[in-house]
Amino acid sequence: MRRTLYGPDHEAFRESAREFVNRFVLPRAEELIDRHEIPRDIWLEAGKAGFLGLEIPERFGGMEAGDYRFNAIVAEEFARANMALSSSMGIHSDITVPYIVHLGNEEQRERWLPRCATGELICAIGMTEPSGGSDLANLKTTAVRDGDDWILNGAKTFITNGYNCDLVVVAARTDPSKGAKGISLLVVERGMEGFENGRKLDKVGQPEADTAELFFKDVRVPGKNLLGEEGMGFISMMKLLPQERLGSAVNNVHHAKHILFETLEYSKERKAFGQAIGTMQYNKFLLAELVTKIEVAEAYVDQAVEAHADGKLTAVDAAKAKWWSAQTQSEVLDACVQIHGGYGYMNEYRVARAWKDARVTKIWAGTNEIMKELIGRDLGL
Ligand SMILES: Cc1cc2nc3c(=O)[nH]c(=O)nc-3n(C[C@H](O)[C@H](O)[C@H](O)COP(=O)(O)OP(=O)(O)OC[C@H]3O[C@@H](n4cnc5c(N)ncnc54)[C@H](O)[C@@H]3O)c2cc1C
């Protein structure tokens, strides 16, 4: 189906994102997997090309695109390389940086944003804890006032960019008596005493991402690193989570779509019983179903992107886009593995890696169950 979301400016921008992936990322695919991280020089190149500063005001060195469609273009093209590139850079520029842009005061924005735009500062966001991620309001990390400072204690886990991050927005309990209203956001910086980045976690997929635990032991965080108002952390996260979920939905659809079209080509070339496997009725129908599923999911997600660009995306519609696209991605990639036969199970094939990379999308940024909980509540249930 013809898409109507993007205009000529977006498509021109897509060319530069595609060129970046082709030039700096794809030729080093194996190196990224071996290193379990996206090397800093790739971050700096992404910064130079403007992909990290789409939400950052021009006066702080960003592009101030003011149109979420540009973020979506980057997500679509980065997902073509692999999910980890898209999620790592997305956590930085599409998720964490907006916290600083929207909640930061002028001094904080000046202090951090220019280096976020260049890739000199890699950002992460720490919400999830070893004791739980879905029940965010019940988080255990604490920050206690000491003069002008905060003393931070606790741990976060599964943190994207966790090993290499220079700056992490940490959700911490600043008032134990107030439940969700007792949570605040603190910016913790590399080098602060008592702040430790744990080892890179050994994940099922996305080996290119340096997902890690973070530990805080009596970290003295200066008062000037409180982001937004004290006690408003939970509300701020709820406001910014729909963009995270939408970005995730864009990734999900386009990651699966790229692999699906590679699988289609494979099905035209691979022969069994003297004919291309794609021309066998079962596979032909299966591919027809998969392409339809992807296009239908893409149409919903495109509409959500448009709504968000107009400032009208609801949290519930973002939740629908997120769980549905994750489910579709999972079904499509599983079928793509099947169409590849034994090769589909070999790590040297992109389809095998994509299948493993995608498993997490039903879990992170709010599980499918939590998305349905939000939707169910909206139905008055
Ligand atoms: C690779 C990766 C990267 C990540 N990156 C980040 C990051 O950068 N920053 C960050 O803060 N977090 C990150 N996360 C954490 C992620 O957001 C959490 O894993 C997720 O929110 C689920 O939390 P949990 O793992 O504690 O599961 P739990 O909350 O323990 O949930 C376990 C199961 O119970 C179900 N469940 C829980 N509550 C309900 C309910 N009310 N109704 C029905 N079912 C329920 C869940 O759906 C799930 O199936 C990442 C995770 C992974 C795997």
Ligand as a Chemical Component Dictionary entry (heavy atoms), coordinates in Angstrom:
data_LIG
# 
_chem_comp.id                   LIG 
_chem_comp.type                 NON-POLYMER 
_chem_comp.pdbx_formal_charge   0 
_chem_comp.three_letter_code    LIG 
# 
loop_
_chem_comp_atom.comp_id 
_chem_comp_atom.atom_id 
_chem_comp_atom.alt_atom_id 
_chem_comp_atom.type_symbol 
_chem_comp_atom.charge 
_chem_comp_atom.model_Cartn_x 
_chem_comp_atom.model_Cartn_y 
_chem_comp_atom.model_Cartn_z 
_chem_comp_atom.pdbx_ordinal 
LIG C1  C1  C 0 17.307 -5.953  26.226 1  
LIG C2  C2  C 0 16.553 -5.108  27.203 2  
LIG C3  C3  C 0 16.760 -3.731  27.239 3  
LIG C4  C4  C 0 16.098 -2.940  28.168 4  
LIG N1  N1  N 0 16.375 -1.597  28.250 5  
LIG C5  C5  C 0 15.895 -0.885  29.302 6  
LIG C6  C6  C 0 16.330 0.453   29.536 7  
LIG O1  O1  O 0 17.128 1.023   28.776 8  
LIG N2  N2  N 0 15.863 1.101   30.634 9  
LIG C7  C7  C 0 14.980 0.527   31.513 10 
LIG O2  O2  O 0 14.611 1.154   32.480 11 
LIG N3  N3  N 0 14.545 -0.738  31.294 12 
LIG C8  C8  C 0 14.986 -1.454  30.239 13 
LIG N4  N4  N 0 14.568 -2.744  30.039 14 
LIG C9  C9  C 0 13.655 -3.343  31.010 15 
LIG C10 C10 C 0 12.243 -3.615  30.493 16 
LIG O3  O3  O 0 11.561 -2.427  30.261 17 
LIG C11 C11 C 0 11.585 -4.544  31.525 18 
LIG O4  O4  O 0 12.213 -5.813  31.409 19 
LIG C12 C12 C 0 10.106 -4.652  31.364 20 
LIG O5  O5  O 0 9.459  -3.439  31.669 21 
LIG C13 C13 C 0 9.498  -5.769  32.239 22 
LIG O6  O6  O 0 9.923  -5.667  33.567 23 
LIG P1  P1  P 0 10.524 -6.969  34.292 24 
LIG O7  O7  O 0 11.563 -7.543  33.415 25 
LIG O8  O8  O 0 10.904 -6.603  35.654 26 
LIG O9  O9  O 0 9.321  -8.003  34.322 27 
LIG P2  P2  P 0 8.214  -8.106  35.489 28 
LIG O10 O10 O 0 7.678  -6.755  35.748 29 
LIG O11 O11 O 0 8.767  -8.898  36.595 30 
LIG O12 O12 O 0 7.103  -8.957  34.728 31 
LIG C14 C14 C 0 7.204  -10.378 34.587 32 
LIG C15 C15 C 0 5.981  -10.878 33.811 33 
LIG O13 O13 O 0 4.794  -10.559 34.548 34 
LIG C16 C16 C 0 3.906  -9.861  33.723 35 
LIG N5  N5  N 0 3.147  -8.882  34.497 36 
LIG C17 C17 C 0 3.604  -7.961  35.370 37 
LIG N6  N6  N 0 2.605  -7.204  35.836 38 
LIG C18 C18 C 0 1.481  -7.644  35.215 39 
LIG C19 C19 C 0 0.106  -7.259  35.247 40 
LIG N7  N7  N 0 -0.313 -6.241  36.002 41 
LIG N8  N8  N 0 -0.770 -7.951  34.494 42 
LIG C20 C20 C 0 -0.356 -8.979  33.712 43 
LIG N9  N9  N 0 0.923  -9.375  33.617 44 
LIG C21 C21 C 0 1.823  -8.720  34.361 45 
LIG C22 C22 C 0 4.784  -9.151  32.695 46 
LIG O14 O14 O 0 4.036  -8.814  31.547 47 
LIG C23 C23 C 0 5.822  -10.223 32.438 48 
LIG O15 O15 O 0 5.316  -11.146 31.512 49 
LIG C24 C24 C 0 15.168 -3.538  29.054 50 
LIG C25 C25 C 0 14.931 -4.921  28.996 51 
LIG C26 C26 C 0 15.621 -5.702  28.107 52 
LIG C27 C27 C 0 15.374 -7.181  28.111 53 
# 
loop_
_chem_comp_bond.comp_id 
_chem_comp_bond.atom_id_1 
_chem_comp_bond.atom_id_2 
_chem_comp_bond.value_order 
_chem_comp_bond.pdbx_ordinal 
LIG C1  C2  SING 1  
LIG C2  C3  SING 2  
LIG C2  C26 DOUB 3  
LIG C3  C4  DOUB 4  
LIG C4  N1  SING 5  
LIG C4  C24 SING 6  
LIG N1  C5  DOUB 7  
LIG C5  C6  SING 8  
LIG C5  C8  SING 9  
LIG C6  O1  DOUB 10 
LIG C6  N2  SING 11 
LIG N2  C7  SING 12 
LIG C7  O2  DOUB 13 
LIG C7  N3  SING 14 
LIG N3  C8  DOUB 15 
LIG C8  N4  SING 16 
LIG N4  C9  SING 17 
LIG N4  C24 SING 18 
LIG C9  C10 SING 19 
LIG C10 O3  SING 20 
LIG C10 C11 SING 21 
LIG C11 O4  SING 22 
LIG C11 C12 SING 23 
LIG C12 O5  SING 24 
LIG C12 C13 SING 25 
LIG C13 O6  SING 26 
LIG O6  P1  SING 27 
LIG P1  O7  DOUB 28 
LIG P1  O8  SING 29 
LIG P1  O9  SING 30 
LIG O9  P2  SING 31 
LIG P2  O10 DOUB 32 
LIG P2  O11 SING 33 
LIG P2  O12 SING 34 
LIG O12 C14 SING 35 
LIG C14 C15 SING 36 
LIG C15 O13 SING 37 
LIG C15 C23 SING 38 
LIG O13 C16 SING 39 
LIG C16 N5  SING 40 
LIG C16 C22 SING 41 
LIG N5  C17 SING 42 
LIG N5  C21 SING 43 
LIG C17 N6  DOUB 44 
LIG N6  C18 SING 45 
LIG C18 C19 SING 46 
LIG C18 C21 DOUB 47 
LIG C19 N7  SING 48 
LIG C19 N8  DOUB 49 
LIG N8  C20 SING 50 
LIG C20 N9  DOUB 51 
LIG N9  C21 SING 52 
LIG C22 O14 SING 53 
LIG C22 C23 SING 54 
LIG C23 O15 SING 55 
LIG C24 C25 DOUB 56 
LIG C25 C26 SING 57 
LIG C26 C27 SING 58 
# 
